Amino acid sequence: MRAGALPGESASEPRGETMEFALFYEIAVPRPWDRYSEQRAYRNVIEQAVLADRVGFHSFWTVEHHFLEEMSHSTNPEVLYGAIAALTTNLRIGYGVRLMPKPYNHPVRTAESVATLDLISGGRVEFGTGRSTSRAELEGFGIDPRETRAMWEEATRHVVGCWTNDEYSFDGEYWSMPPRRVLPKPLQRPHPPIWAATGSRETHDLVGELGLGLCSFSAGVSLEELAMRIERYRAAARRCTQPLGAFVHERVATFSMFHCAPTRAEAHENARHAFEWYPTVAFRHVGSVAELLREEGQELGDWNYLRYLPGQTAADDWDDRHRLDDMLAEGVCIAGDPDEVIERCATYERMGVDLLLCMVNPYDIPHEKVMQCIELVGKHVIPEFRRG
């Protein structure tokens, strides 16, 4: 069976529609830190984005996270987006994602900021939305986890209203505004494509029912599970008659830790520590929301999908770390020479993934190795997925 193939899938089966490739970042800053650690990290990311624009990547995405030291120093990504917009020509710029609950970002400020970026980039924005998934962030901003889904949906509706109406007013559960002309308007009309992030089966249904693009951040699940979630989303999107935005945006994105090198052995050597460090730490942060609710005597509610995450080991407990060889065998990450990377990516395409978000540096892969990866993908991998 081909590496990363689904059960019952043969190497001769044709691939589906064209899948595109994006860079995806948490912007990790490993310890030990010095005065310039964060500056180097940002400069490296910008250089990598400029190269990705040149070799044919579709887009560049970063998270918005707060307080997650080492794992993610991407707290105000819009400043970075402006720099990348000025230095690139074709690369689209994706919010991966904008945190919508109150008080992370007021919906009017979100509408204004995204529209400004859309103008200066020449209409290259992909607007990803989400609700936040760590105790450090939710507690830090004083947000009740049980209200985040309702806040996310309300805020996203207000953003669309600001973009698509000359004047707009709202009086919702969490925000209100008298009639105002919210400026500027985005260049893309009626508005940039809207995506929503989810990690649970049920929210895959909700995202489809709302007619939003899917960012399936189903980290660690099997390929069979991911395929099932994508199909649930597709079925829900087909039922959508009243999209949250001005149109149904039926595209699927998912992310994978991703590294390509001239040889399989080199790829595994380059990726091993970063690929094993990231999920060990990330699952611990995500599981902390369930721990918070349980400490308060609350039911998990729409966070029930986290029930299996509390108890994940700390990042320095390497006896129980997520191991690269196991993850490769399960198909939940991508690392290899160009031929192997093509085979593994083809599995995602056959599942119906339209955009593969490639996490090219989950933690501490050297900058020159990331640049080599991007070059190889542009030269060998992306051309294999172009049609026509």
C-alpha positions in Angstrom: 0.0 0.0 0.0 1.3 3.5 -0.9 2.6 5.6 2.1 -0.4 7.3 3.7 -2.9 5.5 1.6 -6.4 4.9 2.9 -7.4 1.2 3.5 -8.7 -0.2 0.2 -7.0 2.5 -1.9 -4.5 1.5 -4.6 -1.6 3.4 -6.0 -3.3 3.3 -9.4 -6.5 5.1 -8.4 -6.8 8.5 -10.0 -6.5 11.7 -7.9 -9.4 14.0 -7.6 -9.6 17.8 -8.2 -6.6 20.0 -8.0 -5.2 20.5 -4.6 -3.2 23.6 -3.8 -0.4 24.2 -1.2 0.0 26.8 1.5 2.6 27.6 4.2 1.1 27.4 7.7 2.9 28.8 10.8 2.5 28.9 14.6 5.8 30.9 14.6 7.6 28.9 17.3 10.6 30.5 19.1 12.5 27.7 20.9 14.4 28.3 24.0 17.1 29.4 25.0 16.1 32.9 24.0 18.4 35.8 23.4 17.5 39.4 22.5 17.1 38.7 18.8 15.4 35.3 18.9 11.9 36.6 18.0 13.3 39.0 15.4 15.1 36.1 13.7 12.0 34.0 13.8 9.9 36.6 12.0 12.6 37.5 9.5 12.9 33.8 8.6 9.2 33.5 8.1 9.1 36.5 5.8 12.0 35.1 3.8 10.2 31.8 3.5 7.0 33.5 2.4 8.8 35.4 -0.3 10.3 32.2 -1.6 6.9 30.5 -1.5 5.5 33.2 -3.7 8.2 32.7 -6.2 7.9 28.9 -6.5 4.1 28.7 -6.7 2.5 28.2 -3.3 -1.1 29.3 -3.1 -1.1 31.1 0.2 0.5 31.9 3.5 -1.3 31.4 6.8 -0.5 32.0 10.5 -2.4 31.4 13.7 -3.4 34.0 16.2 -2.3 32.8 19.7 -1.5 34.5 23.0 0.7 33.5 26.0 1.9 30.2 24.3 5.6 30.6 24.8 7.9 28.7 22.5 5.0 27.1 20.7 3.6 30.2 19.1 4.7 33.9 19.2 2.2 34.8 16.5 0.1 37.2 18.6 -0.5 40.1 16.1 -0.2 38.5 12.7 -1.8 41.3 10.8 1.4 43.4 11.1 3.3 40.4 9.5 0.6 40.1 6.8 1.2 43.7 5.8 4.9 43.1 5.4 4.3 39.9 3.3 1.7 41.7 1.2 4.3 44.3 0.3 6.9 41.8 -0.6 4.9 39.3 -2.6 2.8 39.4 -5.8 0.6 36.3 -6.0 0.6 34.6 -2.6 -2.7 34.9 -0.9 -2.7 35.7 2.8 -4.8 33.7 5.2 -6.0 34.3 8.7 -5.4 30.9 10.3 -7.4 32.1 12.3 -8.7 35.4 13.6 -10.0 34.8 17.2 -13.6 36.1 17.2 -14.8 35.8 20.9 -15.1 38.9 23.1 -12.7 40.6 24.0 -10.0 39.2 21.6 -11.2 41.2 18.6 -14.2 43.5 18.2 -16.1 42.6 15.0 -16.0 46.2 13.7 -12.2 46.3 14.2 -12.0 42.9 12.5 -14.0 44.1 9.5 -11.8 47.2 9.2 -8.5 45.4 9.6 -9.3 42.6 7.1 -10.6 45.1 4.6 -7.5 47.2 4.9 -5.3 44.2 4.3 -7.4 43.2 1.3 -6.9 46.6 -0.2 -3.2 46.8 0.2 -2.7 43.2 -1.0 -4.7 43.6 -4.1 -7.6 41.3 -3.0 -5.5 38.4 -1.7 -7.1 37.8 1.7 -8.5 34.5 2.9 -10.5 35.2 6.1 -10.2 32.3 8.6 -12.2 32.5 11.8 -12.2 30.6 15.1 -13.0 30.6 18.8 -9.7 29.7 20.6 -8.6 26.4 22.2 -6.3 26.9 25.2 -6.9 27.6 28.9 -4.0 30.1 28.9 -5.7 32.3 26.4 -9.3 32.0 27.5 -8.4 32.6 31.2 -6.0 35.3 30.2 -8.7 37.3 28.4 -11.5 36.4 30.9 -13.6 34.4 28.5 -16.1 31.7 29.4 -15.3 28.7 27.2 -19.0 27.8 27.1 -19.8 31.0 25.3 -17.1 31.0 22.6 -19.1 29.3 19.9 -22.0 31.7 20.1 -19.6 34.6 20.2 -17.7 33.3 17.2 -20.9 33.0 15.1 -22.3 36.4 16.2 -19.1 38.2 15.5 -18.6 36.7 12.1 -22.2 37.7 11.1 -21.4 41.3 12.2 -18.2 41.3 10.1 -20.1 40.3 7.0 -22.8 42.9 7.8 -20.1 45.6 8.0 -18.6 44.6 4.7 -21.8 44.2 2.7 -23.9 47.2 3.8 -23.2 50.9 3.2 -24.4 51.6 6.7 -24.8 48.9 9.3 -26.1 48.5 12.9 -26.5 45.6 15.2 -27.9 44.8 18.7 -26.7 41.3 19.5 -26.1 39.3 22.7 -22.5 40.3 22.9 -22.0 43.4 20.8 -24.1 46.4 19.6 -23.6 49.4 17.4 -25.8 52.2 16.2 -25.9 52.8 12.4 -22.4 53.5 11.1 -20.6 53.4 7.9 -17.8 50.9 8.5 -14.8 51.7 6.4 -12.9 50.7 4.4 -14.7 48.0 2.4 -12.7 45.0 1.1 -11.5 44.9 -2.5 -12.9 41.4 -3.1 -16.7 41.7 -3.6 -18.9 40.9 -1.9 -16.2 40.0 0.6 -13.1 37.8 1.0 -13.7 34.0 1.3 -14.6 33.1 4.9 -13.3 30.0 6.6 -14.0 28.5 10.0 -11.7 26.3 12.1 -13.0 23.2 13.8 -11.6 20.1 15.5 -14.8 18.2 16.2 -17.2 16.1 14.1 -20.2 18.1 15.1 -18.7 21.5 14.1 -17.7 20.1 10.7 -21.5 19.8 10.2 -22.1 23.3 11.5 -19.4 24.9 9.3 -21.0 23.2 6.2 -24.5 24.3 7.2 -23.3 27.9 7.5 -21.7 27.7 4.0 -18.2 28.5 5.2 -14.9 27.1 4.0 -13.6 24.4 6.3 -10.3 24.6 8.1 -10.3 21.0 9.5 -7.8 21.3 12.3 -8.3 17.6 13.2 -4.8 17.1 14.5 -3.8 13.5 15.4 -6.9 11.8 14.0 -6.6 8.9 11.5 -6.9 9.5 7.8 -10.1 7.5 7.9 -11.6 9.8 10.5 -10.5 12.9 8.6 -12.1 11.6 5.4 -15.3 10.9 7.3 -15.3 14.5 8.7 -14.7 16.0 5.3 -17.6 14.1 3.9 -19.9 15.2 6.8 -18.9 18.8 5.9 -19.6 18.3 2.2 -23.0 16.8 2.9 -23.9 19.7 5.2 -22.7 22.3 2.7 -24.9 20.8 0.1 -27.8 21.4 2.4 -26.9 25.1 3.0 -29.5 27.5 1.7 -28.8 30.5 3.9 -25.0 30.9 4.2 -23.6 33.1 7.0 -21.7 35.0 4.3 -22.9 36.4 1.0 -22.2 33.1 -0.8 -21.5 29.4 0.0 -17.7 28.9 0.1 -17.4 25.2 -0.1 -13.6 24.6 0.1 -11.7 22.3 2.4 -8.3 23.0 4.0 -6.5 20.9 6.5 -3.0 21.1 8.0 -0.1 18.7 8.4 3.4 18.9 9.7 5.4 18.9 6.5 9.0 18.5 5.5 10.6 17.6 2.2 14.4 17.0 1.7 16.5 15.4 -1.0 16.4 12.0 0.7 14.0 10.3 3.0 16.7 9.8 5.6 17.6 13.5 5.6 13.9 14.5 5.8 13.3 12.3 8.8 16.5 13.6 10.5 15.6 17.2 9.9 12.0 16.8 11.1 12.1 14.3 13.9 12.6 16.6 17.0 10.2 19.3 15.8 7.5 16.8 14.7 7.6 15.0 18.0 7.8 18.2 20.1 4.8 20.0 18.5 1.9 17.6 19.0 3.1 16.8 22.5 2.8 20.4 23.5 -0.2 21.4 21.3 -2.4 18.6 22.7 -1.6 19.6 26.2 -2.7 23.2 25.5 -5.9 22.1 23.8 -6.7 19.6 26.6 -6.3 22.3 29.2 -9.8 23.7 28.3 -11.4 20.5 29.4 -9.3 20.5 32.6 -10.6 24.1 33.3 -14.2 23.2 32.8 -13.9 20.1 35.0 -12.1 22.1 37.8 -15.1 24.4 37.8 -17.6 21.5 37.9 -18.9 22.2 34.5 -20.0 19.8 31.8 -17.9 19.8 28.6 -20.8 20.7 26.4 -19.7 21.5 22.9 -16.1 20.9 24.1 -16.9 17.2 24.6 -14.6 16.2 21.8 -11.7 17.2 24.1 -12.6 14.5 26.6 -9.7 12.3 25.6 -7.0 15.0 25.7 -6.5 15.9 29.4 -3.6 14.0 30.8 -1.4 14.5 27.8 2.2 14.5 29.0 4.3 17.6 29.4 6.7 18.5 26.5 9.8 17.4 28.4 8.4 13.9 29.2 10.0 12.3 26.1 9.2 8.8 27.2 5.6 9.4 26.1 6.2 11.8 23.2 4.4 11.4 19.9 6.9 9.5 17.7 7.7 10.4 14.1 7.8 6.8 12.9 4.3 6.1 14.3 2.9 9.3 12.9 4.3 8.6 9.5 2.8 5.1 9.6 -0.6 6.5 10.5 -0.3 9.1 7.7 -0.9 12.1 10.1 2.3 13.9 9.0 4.3 14.3 5.8 8.1 13.9 5.6 10.2 12.4 2.9 11.9 12.9 -0.4 9.9 14.6 -3.2 8.5 11.2 -4.5 7.3 10.2 -1.0 5.9 13.6 -0.3 3.9 13.5 -3.6 2.4 10.1 -2.6 1.4 11.3 0.8 -0.1 14.5 -0.5 -2.1 12.6 -3.1 -3.9 10.9 -0.3 -5.2 14.2 1.0 -6.3 15.2 -2.4 -8.3 12.1 -2.9 -10.1 12.8 0.4 -11.3 16.0 -1.1 -8.8 18.5 0.4 -8.6 21.6 -1.7 -5.8 23.3 0.2 -3.1 21.6 2.2 -1.7 23.9 4.9 1.9 22.8 5.2 3.4 23.4 8.7 7.0 23.6 7.5 8.5 24.4 10.9 6.5 23.1 13.9 9.3 24.0 16.2 13.1 24.0 15.5 13.8 23.0 11.9 16.7 25.2 10.8 15.8 28.0 8.5 18.0 26.8 5.6 16.3 23.4 5.8 12.9 25.0 5.6 14.0 27.0 2.6 15.3 23.9 0.9 11.9 22.2 1.6 10.0 25.1 0.0 12.3 25.0 -3.0 11.8 21.2 -3.5 8.1 21.5 -3.1 7.9 24.2 -5.7 10.1 22.3 -8.1 8.8 18.8 -7.7 5.6 18.6 -5.7 3.3 21.4 -6.8 3.7 20.7 -10.5 2.4 17.1 -9.9 -0.9 18.6 -8.7 -1.5 21.1 -11.5 -4.1 20.2 -14.1 -4.6 21.5 -17.6 
